[in-house]
Amino acid sequence: MLENSWAMVLIILVVNIVYVSFLTIRTIFTLKGQRYWAAFISVFEITVYIVGLGLVLDNLDQIQNVVAYALGFGLGVIVGMKIEEKLALGYITVNVISSNPDIEFTKQLRDKGYGVTSWFAYGMEGDRLAMQILTPRKYELSLYETIKNIDSKAFIVAYEPKQIRGGFWVKQVRKGKLNKDG
């Protein structure tokens, strides 16, 4: 009997990890405007949810099942976020301010395929080079590393744009022409 009890706990734990992973991914697809992917994933999400909740409710007198359900929920959030990091959907806009306006920063970034708009700015301690860089999220960490190699003291602020329209760079990315490795 004890063996079956622990098997049930394990099943409930795994089912809830899978459910919440689906929930997290579906939510992200919804936020990114990918309605058909979100709808497709929701079919699996709700199926797994019903199975998991049914197992817990059928065995509600077993506190370890409730604990497994709750633990599976928390672990599912982590797993879902890890999956989303690997998918790296969408784009990121990175604003960079370099304290050295003489660096050929923009050329080095453009040579790697990043879309860069730059301008000279004035900071508290003098001239600056300000840049706005757009890249697919899957290249985000590579971009940060490139920036650090060019100017380790650069100030960086990043955010996800809600909408992107126009410009030569969007066409290049859609054609797969971003050369993040240089």
C-alpha positions, 0 to 999 in steps of 0.5 A: 500500500505504501508503495502505491501511495508513493507512486501516486505522489510521484505521478501527481508531482510530474503531472503538475510540473507538466501542467504548469509548464504548459500553462507558462508557455501558453501564457507567454505565447498569449502575451506575444500575440501567438494566439494559434500556438497558445490555443494549441498548447491550451488543449494539452494544458487543460487535459493534463490539469484535469487528470492531475486535479482529479488524482488529487481530489480522488485521494484528498485524504492523503496529505502527501498528494496535496503537497506533491500537487503544490510542489509540482506547481512550483517546479512547473513554473521553473521548468516552464520558464526554462523552456521559455528561455530556450525558445527565446521568442521575440525581440529585445531592444537594448539601449547602450551608453558608452563613455567613449564616443570615439570607439567604432562601437556601431560599426563593430555591432553592425558587422555582426549583423545587429541593427544599430541606431546611434547618436552622440549624447552628453552625460554628466561627465562629458560626451557619450555615444548612445545606441539603440540595438534591436536583436532576436532574444536568442542572441541577447546574451551574445549581444551583451558579451559583444558589448562588454568586449567592446566597452566593459563600462558601457551602461545597458538598459534592455526591454522587449518592444511590443511592436516592430514595423519597418526598417531594413533590419527587420527584413534582414532578420526575417531572411535569416541574415543576422551574423551574431558570430561576426 
